[in-house]
Amino acid sequence: MVKSSQSPVDLVIEARWVATVAANQAVLENYSVVVQSGIIVDVLPILESRQKYTASSVVCLENHVLMPGLINCHTHAAMSLMRGLADDIALMPWLEQHIWPAEQAVVSERYVQDASLLACAEMLSGGITCFNDMYFYPQATAAAATQAGMRANLGLLVIDFPSAYANDADDYLQKGFDAHDTWRNNPLITSSIAPHAPYTVSNQTLHKVITYAEQLGLGIHTHLHETQDEIVKSDAQYSLRPIQRLAELGLLGPNFVAAHGVHLLANEIELLAEYGCHIVHCPSSNLKLASGIAPVAQLLAKGVNVALGTDGAASNNRLDIFAEMRLAALLAKGVTGDASVLPAHQALAMATIHGAKALGLDHKIGSIEVAKLADLTAVRLDDIATAPYYDPISHLVYCCGREHVTHTWVAGELRYSDGIYANIEPNELKEIVNVWQPKLSQLKSEQGKK
Amino acid sequence: MVKSSQSPVDLVIEARWVATVAANQAVLENYSVVVQSGIIVDVLPILESRQKYTASSVVCLENHVLMPGLINCHTHAAMSLMRGLADDIALMPWLEQHIWPAEQAVVSERYVQDASLLACAEMLSGGITCFNDMYFYPQATAAAATQAGMRANLGLLVIDFPSAYANDADDYLQKGFDAHDTWRNNPLITSSIAPHAPYTVSNQTLHKVITYAEQLGLGIHTHLHETQDEIVKSDAQYSLRPIQRLAELGLLGPNFVAAHGVHLLANEIELLAEYGCHIVHCPSSNLKLASGIAPVAQLLAKGVNVALGTDGAASNNRLDIFAEMRLAALLAKGVTGDASVLPAHQALAMATIHGAKALGLDHKIGSIEVAKLADLTAVRLDDIATAPYYDPISHLVYCCGREHVTHTWVAGELRYSDGIYANIEPNELKEIVNVWQPKLSQLKSEQGKK
């Protein structure tokens, strides 16, 4: 029965706990999050929300934590189809002998859209609502994200060598801007310019990147200091470490997002802090490729904004921010010898609001606060593996897995719930796998024979 | 229709892949595992098994890997109810200010049985068929494991300080032997003598441990070199590092199983290898308590048998050997800088056959081979998060989570399948949590006020 004093709204989510990830780190118990036109319009006790609002849809989460949607701040969604194609191999031979040949053989606009849709499905079911991507054919990734109903910040890729996608740096840039034009009015998609890495992009190209980023007001997304090898080569070629080279070129700034940052000297951490740069920590990928362990505790101590990423599925082999949260928190303690470093609430912040900051979207997403977009993830704590519970934030980071995600909303739209996707058919994904897995299996077996 | 030439058997499991973890590392495709009276009696192609056997039960695993049941080689099952009670705190204050006071307040025979049953449920659903435990009231853990139908090697705990369970070392030993007598004819339960750690057990007690272990033919299970602090204190008290002290006392040998081994000098690794000792690597717990990272690559290179453990749920906060396999493989690469270290098949071996070796049970469990017990786990690879696949062993270690476990058999008996336990009622577990969670929550909130 609608009381005359009640306001009509689209959606009320009544949750046992709301992990706001707001500045005060509030965890609210028995609270409702009220959504209208995709926006969070109120956060208040359940009993009050029942008095104040009448909703088209009410979702009761009796044993759940509602948290901001997770942000995967560095990935290559289209590598999902290369999951497990080559393991237990270091970065450069892995790239040169396995991944690049595979990409050369299969990557096309169709491939990227198919593989990105599979990645979107995996990410949505793991509570990820937004990803920061870098790959060929970003318009194909945009199409997949739009179908899935996910938010994505897509890199307009630039590399100084030709591919099926583009011929040279100018061609990459032009194709990127053409793609960027197609999603200008798409509320889910934003762009960065994405020079692949210091070792694959010339100074001349980086000058252009800076110019265009300024003109278009776009962020810059790159790989940086992932391996020692990269640093040694830069020293040899430019007599500069990559980060110094980028600083001298004028690339660093608050719109600069660097994936990895594994090998950083103290003065380089200072530099990143001074410029307000963002580091995306990808612990699984950095360990798996034996790149090393990023100095996350030191970065955080100096005030650098550190977000979390999965990297591509080929080097992880999961697109799972729960795994990265847990690993980031555990690793930071283990390598510093201080168990109080990177406590659970900070790991959760890295997976949410820090990611939003890196993408320049923290005014819109990354925490549960009035006037932000309703990008939300529900996680159940009524499993045997999560019983008992004493602190829901501890459980989100140390105990839960992505399998405990029950609902994922993007801008107030339910995009995933209990195994069902709003806009993706299971058969569609099966067909994608059936098309590409045999091609890549064949390639793997040929590589094995070499 | 039974053909006259067919042999009747209890169970045939037809699997897309069988990861044998045998010495030749064979992964068999479209093979059946045939079980009679709890024993694997044949492993052969599915088509042949259909000709040769008629089974009371046939299980078809069309998209699954069948692997040996996982072995959790160091845990404290009864700490499951303390999951997340205190996080982000170093080992000694964590023990002294949080865990030991909590234990003092709640631990009883009833508590241990309840908490162990919850742990058994969590472990079975995560594909673990056997655990190596150390806690007060081992007879209560035996009761829980027996109800769940799990295999357990239970430590007969010895500490040189009194508890609700026992008054002094002799009392601990006597209670342990009394417990041991109760499960002599229980095929699921075996024993080790478990001096808690070098820093909680005197030389006098350790002499008795050696004597009794020899007399009874039992293994020894202890914590060793978990933290630097432990080593510094031993140096001060005994002018010996703990491992030297144990070597001089005569404790080391092929029946000696040491959890952790985080801080080991090169000559100590040699010593462990020479004596044929076993190390149980507990990477999550070692990182979470900021103890450090065990030199697993070096241990393996010297031929030390390294198994995997979760440690207790209070310092992990999961009883999840999938998580430990993945973390062990990733960490070893990251800290050595060599991506080929600890490849997937070796991580799987650590979680299965290496654990069996540590427990002296490798003639019975740890691999899928004729004449071994049918302790088996099925893992599905038809999830979106595991698609596509190129190598099932890679997926088991790097991609799958425990949520992909569909069946767990112990000695040919199906103990867990798709959310259902053979011998544990969901309400039983709920009641356990309802009884103990409020008591421990109360304690946590009192500790918080201090």
Boltz contact constraints between the chains, C-beta under 6 A:
constraints:
  - contact:
      token1: [A, 81]
      token2: [B, 388]
      max_distance: 6.0
  - contact:
      token1: [A, 84]
      token2: [B, 390]
      max_distance: 6.0
  - contact:
      token1: [A, 84]
      token2: [B, 391]
      max_distance: 6.0
  - contact:
      token1: [A, 84]
      token2: [B, 394]
      max_distance: 6.0
  - contact:
      token1: [A, 84]
      token2: [B, 395]
      max_distance: 6.0
  - contact:
      token1: [A, 85]
      token2: [B, 390]
      max_distance: 6.0
  - contact:
      token1: [A, 87]
      token2: [B, 394]
      max_distance: 6.0
  - contact:
      token1: [A, 88]
      token2: [B, 339]
      max_distance: 6.0
  - contact:
      token1: [A, 88]
      token2: [B, 340]
      max_distance: 6.0
  - contact:
      token1: [A, 88]
      token2: [B, 343]
      max_distance: 6.0
  - contact:
      token1: [A, 89]
      token2: [B, 339]
      max_distance: 6.0
  - contact:
      token1: [A, 90]
      token2: [B, 339]
      max_distance: 6.0
  - contact:
      token1: [A, 121]
      token2: [B, 384]
      max_distance: 6.0
  - contact:
      token1: [A, 122]
      token2: [B, 384]
      max_distance: 6.0
  - contact:
      token1: [A, 122]
      token2: [B, 385]
      max_distance: 6.0
  - contact:
      token1: [A, 287]
      token2: [B, 330]
      max_distance: 6.0
  - contact:
      token1: [A, 287]
      token2: [B, 333]
      max_distance: 6.0
  - contact:
      token1: [A, 287]
      token2: [B, 334]
      max_distance: 6.0
  - contact:
      token1: [A, 288]
      token2: [B, 330]
      max_distance: 6.0
  - contact:
      token1: [A, 289]
      token2: [B, 339]
      max_distance: 6.0
  - contact:
      token1: [A, 290]
      token2: [B, 333]
      max_distance: 6.0
  - contact:
      token1: [A, 290]
      token2: [B, 337]
      max_distance: 6.0
  - contact:
      token1: [A, 290]
      token2: [B, 338]
      max_distance: 6.0
  - contact:
      token1: [A, 290]
      token2: [B, 339]
      max_distance: 6.0
  - contact:
      token1: [A, 293]
      token2: [B, 334]
      max_distance: 6.0
  - contact:
      token1: [A, 317]
      token2: [B, 398]
      max_distance: 6.0
  - contact:
      token1: [A, 317]
      token2: [B, 399]
      max_distance: 6.0
  - contact:
      token1: [A, 318]
      token2: [B, 399]
      max_distance: 6.0
  - contact:
      token1: [A, 330]
      token2: [B, 287]
      max_distance: 6.0
  - contact:
      token1: [A, 330]
      token2: [B, 288]
      max_distance: 6.0
  - contact:
      token1: [A, 333]
      token2: [B, 287]
      max_distance: 6.0
  - contact:
      token1: [A, 333]
      token2: [B, 290]
      max_distance: 6.0
  - contact:
      token1: [A, 334]
      token2: [B, 287]
      max_distance: 6.0
  - contact:
      token1: [A, 334]
      token2: [B, 293]
      max_distance: 6.0
  - contact:
      token1: [A, 337]
      token2: [B, 290]
      max_distance: 6.0
  - contact:
      token1: [A, 338]
      token2: [B, 290]
      max_distance: 6.0
  - contact:
      token1: [A, 339]
      token2: [B, 88]
      max_distance: 6.0
  - contact:
      token1: [A, 339]
      token2: [B, 89]
      max_distance: 6.0
  - contact:
      token1: [A, 339]
      token2: [B, 90]
      max_distance: 6.0
  - contact:
      token1: [A, 339]
      token2: [B, 289]
      max_distance: 6.0
  - contact:
      token1: [A, 339]
      token2: [B, 290]
      max_distance: 6.0
  - contact:
      token1: [A, 340]
      token2: [B, 88]
      max_distance: 6.0
  - contact:
      token1: [A, 343]
      token2: [B, 88]
      max_distance: 6.0
  - contact:
      token1: [A, 384]
      token2: [B, 121]
      max_distance: 6.0
  - contact:
      token1: [A, 384]
      token2: [B, 122]
      max_distance: 6.0
  - contact:
      token1: [A, 384]
      token2: [B, 429]
      max_distance: 6.0
  - contact:
      token1: [A, 385]
      token2: [B, 122]
      max_distance: 6.0
  - contact:
      token1: [A, 387]
      token2: [B, 433]
      max_distance: 6.0
  - contact:
      token1: [A, 388]
      token2: [B, 81]
      max_distance: 6.0
  - contact:
      token1: [A, 388]
      token2: [B, 433]
      max_distance: 6.0
  - contact:
      token1: [A, 388]
      token2: [B, 437]
      max_distance: 6.0
  - contact:
      token1: [A, 390]
      token2: [B, 84]
      max_distance: 6.0
  - contact:
      token1: [A, 390]
      token2: [B, 85]
      max_distance: 6.0
  - contact:
      token1: [A, 390]
      token2: [B, 441]
      max_distance: 6.0
  - contact:
      token1: [A, 390]
      token2: [B, 444]
      max_distance: 6.0
  - contact:
      token1: [A, 391]
      token2: [B, 84]
      max_distance: 6.0
  - contact:
      token1: [A, 394]
      token2: [B, 84]
      max_distance: 6.0
  - contact:
      token1: [A, 394]
      token2: [B, 87]
      max_distance: 6.0
  - contact:
      token1: [A, 395]
      token2: [B, 84]
      max_distance: 6.0
  - contact:
      token1: [A, 398]
      token2: [B, 317]
      max_distance: 6.0
  - contact:
      token1: [A, 399]
      token2: [B, 317]
      max_distance: 6.0
  - contact:
      token1: [A, 399]
      token2: [B, 318]
      max_distance: 6.0
  - contact:
      token1: [A, 401]
      token2: [B, 401]
      max_distance: 6.0
  - contact:
      token1: [A, 403]
      token2: [B, 403]
      max_distance: 6.0
  - contact:
      token1: [A, 429]
      token2: [B, 384]
      max_distance: 6.0
  - contact:
      token1: [A, 433]
      token2: [B, 387]
      max_distance: 6.0
  - contact:
      token1: [A, 433]
      token2: [B, 388]
      max_distance: 6.0
  - contact:
      token1: [A, 437]
      token2: [B, 388]
      max_distance: 6.0
  - contact:
      token1: [A, 441]
      token2: [B, 390]
      max_distance: 6.0
  - contact:
      token1: [A, 444]
      token2: [B, 390]
      max_distance: 6.0
